[in-house]
Amino acid sequence: MAETLRIAGIPGSLRRGSFNRALLRSAVELAPEELEIRVHPLDDVPLYNADVEAAGVPPPVVALRAAVEAADGVLIVTPEYNHGVPGVMKNAVDWLSRPPRPQAFDGKPVGLMGATPGHFGTRGSQYQLRQSLTPLNAFVMPQPQVLVFDAESRFDDDLRLADGRTGELLERFLAAFATWVRRFRDVG
């Protein structure tokens, strides 16, 4: 049996009925046995403000940073707003990139996924996240990509994954992500 890989799963949406939270829950359920994905919602992470930081990093940020630092890899599952990354997700990246050095993403393997009711998937948000994570020395997995479009047709009324092809893609992605995470963990 392979050693367990601890994954910090971060949903980039605050909405309870989010397709991205549902996609992350599906990843938890479909993950290979070696991946242990723990979900870390961003609901309580305040907007980044240097004055707030100077007064003391808020406890939700401290907890998120600790989770990312302790994880072997990070799985970000985010929607796309106006062809880009949602503010809540970018805000989390900004908080996690702050000192102390090294910042939380340094050397971390990262996987990106996303779901949207639109017809073009989440290419824009994933592209912008790649741009933000690269200078932080995060290693974002290039392939396969999970860009779920027409999400309302992929999930049932209880937000359970109901599309077999999407489930198969998710399983392939998660197996590749386990290999990706192991590659970087074995180097360190």
Order of alpha helices (4+ residues) and beta strands (2+ residues): beta-alpha-beta-alpha-alpha-beta-alpha-beta-alpha-beta-beta-alpha
